[in-house]
């Protein structure tokens, strides 16, 4: 579970940086606090669905992309 939260945070951070947004700018656009964004990006917070929805719009991402985990090669037969 922890690994999934870290991957989610990494996706959010990477997209924010691609868009050249500061955490404070994303906070203004999404209505989510800077501290919460920091914790999510560090993989230290498990964001609610509501929080992900608020973040996904200004980042131009859909929830499927944020929540989808790649299939591990070891699980493919």
N, C-alpha and C positions, 0 to 999 in steps of 0.2 A: 504494500500500500504506500509506504513511504517513497519508494522509487517512482511510483506513478505521480505522486504529488510533486516530486522534484522535476520530473519530465514536463508536467503541466506548467510549472513555473518557468522552466527554461524556454518553452514555446512562447509564453507571454512576453518574456524579456527579449527574446530574439526578434519577435515581431515589432515590439515597441522600438527597439533600436533600429530596425530596418526603416521604420517610419520617422526616425530622428525625433522621437518624442522623449522628453524628460519624464521621469516618474510623476513630477508635479503637474505636467501637462496632461498626462493620462488621467491623473486624479481629477482634474478639472473637467475633462471631457466625460468621464464615467460616473462621477459622483462617489467614487471609492477613495478612501483616505490614502495618502502617500504611504503611511506606515503599513496599511494592509497590502498595498501593492508590493512594497519591499518584502514583506513576509511571504507573499505568494511566490514572488520571483526567486526567493532564497529556498523555496521548498519547505518552509516552516509553518505554512498555514494551509488548511484544507478549505478552499473557498466554496461557498454555497452556490447552488445553481443560479440564484439571483445575482450574486456577485459576478459569476462568469458571464451571464447575459449582459450585465452592465459594462464589462470589459470588452466583450467580443465586438460590439458595434464600433467603437472608435478605433479598434485595431483592425477592423475589416475581416474578422475571422468568424467562422461559424462554430457552433458548439461541437459538431461532429469532429472537426479538425482538432479542437482543443482536447477532447475527451478520448479520442481514438488512440489506442496503443498499438504499435506495430506488432505483428505476430512474430514471436521468437522463432528462429530457424529450427531450433531443437524440437519445437512443437509440431513441425510440418513433417508428415510422413508420406 
